[in-house]
Amino acid sequence: MGVVSKASSPSVLRLGLIGAGGFGSYTTELLDRQPEIELVGVADVVPELAERLGLARGVPHWSSHQALLEECDCDAVAVVTTHATHRDIVVDAAQAGRHVFCEKTMAITVADCYEMQEAADAHGIKLMVGHKRRFRPAATALKHALADEGLGRPLAVNVRGFFGRRITGFWSRRDDCGGLLYWAGVHDVDTLRYLFGEVDSVYAVIGPKVHPEVSDQEDAISVAMTFASGMVGSLQVSTYFPMANYHTAFGFDIVCEHGGLAYDPQRLTITSQREDQDVQEVQLAHNEADEAYDHEWSSFAGWVLRDEAPVLTGEDGLRCVEILQAAYLSAHLGARVNLPLARDERRPFDGG
Ligand SMILES: NC(=O)c1ccc[n+]([C@@H]2O[C@H](COP(=O)([O-])OP(=O)(O)OC[C@H]3O[C@@H](n4cnc5c(N)ncnc54)[C@H](O)[C@@H]3O)[C@@H](O)[C@H]2O)c1
């Protein structure tokens, strides 16, 4: 496949897509809504997937990210591949001078994340990590309620991540995805950072493994966190709870100095009460991600094209991975793990 010559306006960001699986294909639909981004090529290590999506979108296709980086006339790439591949692809893209939008989860270890960010800095490219859940209606409503309703300082948060889902594909393989938290807890870990700031210690325990036929990762994990603010938090995740699905799980209960706040994803309500007032309930129209996707993609374009302040950065991706990795390290060691982790920390994913 030859070099693509573009007649695009200089104000349009030419983007190559790496990863033509489920979410990569969907990403091309999201890009249709971006007036400042033009899809100019697709790559996947499964050639048929690259070909199918390339033909469907009328753009050239390649069967490796290296070939796309060599031959595709793009300013930036979207990395929408399995988690364990993100590090190498992002470093290669940075070395090839391409800006990067990397899907969550940024990588498996903080050591990989630092190497990705260092490559981006060394080659002067911009690196955004796609943590869109924080821009969904429920997260932004919680953020506003915490700021505006006189509830005072947050003291504790509990996130209920119990839902029923038959895990398939790369999500079921620890080597590819990292583990249950890396796909089913990552959004909420990022949202916790968005709402409450940095986490400074993590203690996690893993429940019994009763479904080895489904995946090689844990069936249930429970994570306790302390935040730099002094507040405490907990997140529990399991995929064997038939009374909720992925969209109706991840409710938040938040205790504050002068009252409480809760998000109920089953009813799509935000409930709050100050100690001296009646209960307030806000009904959300929905908690869909469309606007969140548009928000992060238009921010990426604005960042690259006009140097506008980005809504998410590599630092957000790294700090999130740090919490996930610390949870598995804590479970492995049977001890509380303090953050930040060492820059070269690979445990417990180093085979040790
Ligand atoms: N933000 C969200 O809401 C959201 C939702 C779903 C998935 N995702 C993320 O999108 C990414 C992909 O998930 P998915 O559901 O599309 O998975 P998927 O398994 O459907 O697709 C991954 C694709 O990457 C390809 N691939 C693997 N290694 C590659 C390499 N080195 N070079 C090129 N292609 C390679 C695979 O062949 C596959 O087609 C993950 O990071 C996932 O967490 C994000």
The ligand as an ORCA input file, in Angstrom:
! r2SCAN-3c Opt
* xyz 0 1
  N     -13.409      3.762     26.195
  C     -14.288      2.816     26.025
  O     -15.446      2.993     26.314
  C     -13.824      1.517     25.449
  C     -14.740      0.514     25.140
  C     -14.265     -0.676     24.593
  C     -12.907     -0.849     24.381
  N     -12.041      0.153     24.720
  C     -10.587     -0.020     24.544
  O     -10.278     -0.167     23.168
  C      -9.160     -1.047     23.035
  C      -9.526     -2.211     22.118
  O     -10.649     -2.898     22.637
  P     -11.614     -3.751     21.685
  O     -12.834     -4.020     22.447
  O     -11.712     -3.097     20.360
  O     -10.771     -5.104     21.547
  P     -10.778     -6.109     20.304
  O     -10.118     -7.358     20.774
  O     -12.133     -6.177     19.696
  O      -9.836     -5.378     19.237
  C      -8.457     -5.206     19.432
  C      -7.809     -5.247     18.063
  O      -6.428     -4.910     18.193
  C      -5.731     -5.701     17.253
  N      -4.320     -5.708     17.614
  C      -3.731     -6.346     18.649
  N      -2.414     -6.091     18.649
  C      -2.170     -5.259     17.598
  C      -0.989     -4.644     17.076
  N       0.209     -4.827     17.644
  N      -1.118     -3.854     15.996
  C      -2.309     -3.670     15.404
  N      -3.468     -4.247     15.838
  C      -3.388     -5.032     16.927
  C      -6.412     -7.063     17.329
  O      -6.131     -7.872     16.206
  C      -7.868     -6.646     17.429
  O      -8.480     -6.576     16.168
  C      -8.765     -1.469     24.453
  O      -7.777     -0.584     24.924
  C     -10.052     -1.273     25.217
  O      -9.906     -1.078     26.599
  C     -12.474      1.330     25.216
*
